[in-house]
Amino acid sequence: MTRDEYEALLDAQGGVCAVCGDPPKGEGTSTAMLNSDHNHESGARRGLLCSNCNTGLGLFKDDPDRLVAAAAYLIRHGSDEPSVAPL
């Protein structure tokens, strides 16, 4: 991806991560730019993601069912009260 392609995609995304909406971090850091996310089967570029979102998708093996299950889990256990007794 060229710098111009990156800038065009970033502009199309409103200047933020396509998942969480966070902007790229400050200049001179390892997260100054967003990561180019792609479909690992087809190689097609999907968008620009921050490091956390890009890593998260990878850890969930880019599987929407796993992500939905994780979201449902967080919703079920979203209150401040623990659902299991602490050890």
Secondary structure, 3 states (H helix, E strand, C coil): CCHHHHHHHHHHCCCCCCCCCCCCCCCCCCCCCCEEEECCCCCCEEEEECHHHHHHHHHCCCCHHHHHHHHHHHHHCCCCCCCCCCC
